[in-house]
Amino acid sequence: MDFKNIIIIWYNQNRRDLPWRNTENPYYIWIAEVILQQTRVAQGLGYYNRFISTFPTIKDLANADIDKVMKVWQGLGYYTRARNLHGAAKQIMAEYNGLLPTSYQELLKIKGLGPYSAGAIASFAFKLAVPAIDGNVYRVLSRIFGVFASPETSAGKKEFYTLTMELIDKRHPDTFNQALLDFGAMQCVPRSPNCLACPFNDICYAYRNNLINQLPLKGKRIATRDRFLNYIIIRYKDSTFIQKREAGDIWTSLYEFPLIETANQVEIDLLIIEPLWSEFFGKERLKILHSSQPIKHILSHQTLYTKFIIVEIDKPTYYLKTNYLKIPIPNIQDYSIPKVIDNFLAAEPSEKYLRNKGRSEK
């Protein structure tokens, strides 16, 4: 079986027309590959166009303020990717004269670039015969060739790397890698693939042995935890208060409203006896305008239950003035904020209690 010829023929007949495939600019390819990690193509396309339009060169990205980078990225999730891109651009300017290195090993030294991204850039931009192995590729190879090693182990990654190096078209590694990626994304999909239309169905190990749903082998399920976030949206005249999240937790470098995190879901009568509530408001007069129902938001390792309490005050406390940034309410959209907050601000309670300039009724 000439695997590489068969999959390239399939690719030439079925390939997706994507803008980053019409360029050999390594910067554009790099941005596309980082965006497509943990993001569907349909969702990532608009972000890719907006990102390279805003930061057309590595130098532009390196010189940009991190808040602007995060704002352009807002809504994509996995914000570490955006911070790594910004840090890597600075590294490239400082250590590589503003140009992405042209070798696979040097690419691996760039902040945030792992084996997949480095392989994608090396093969797509520089035509180097190195694999670009993501979840799609693991699935295709494990099913067709009956690979029972887990791609989540070091030994498994090594086995898949060796197999791909044996299969790769050394004359056209870019086309071969793109073909594998598209085949996994379009044909050999995770659930209910159309095996009858597959060009490998006569030799596919998983198809012949009824193991489509068992391969590739899954790793251990990662334990998740529940968190209960209570955001206090403070209305003071036509202003509100926000702060930037620090490193070491979700949504690093994004902005948020004052937050009280509780061990369990609580109602407003219990929230107002939390110590932080007293820090926020002291003995100043306030009016609770709205308390939302919990909004469930699922992350990779956490499930968030987020409530929003809209409060109107006559005078901010010293604690608020010294620990939070006071901004005009309409300006909140100028800051990068988590998607769950952005969604709430676009909803009816926000329009009713925050957007209008008159005082709201309780």
Buried (B, 14 or more C-beta within 10 A) or exposed (E): EEBBEBBBEBBEEEBEEBEBBEBEBBBBBBBBBBBBBEBEBEEBBEBBEEBBEBBEEBBEBBEBEBBBBBBBBBBBBBBEBBBBBBBBBBBBBEEBEBEBBBEBEBBBBBBBBEBBBBBBBBBBBBBBBBBBBBBBBBBBBBBBBBBEBBBEEEEBBEBBBEBBEEBBBEEBBBBBBBBBBBBBBBBBEEEEBEBEEBBBBEEBBBBEEEBBEEBBBEEEEEEEEEBBBBBBBBBBBEBBBBBBBEEEEBBBBBBBBBEBEBEEEBEEEEBBEBEBBEBBBBEEEBBBBBBBEBBEBEBEEEEBBBBBBBBBBEEBBEBBEEEBBBBEBEEBEEBBBBBBBBBBBEEEBBEBBBEEEEEBEE
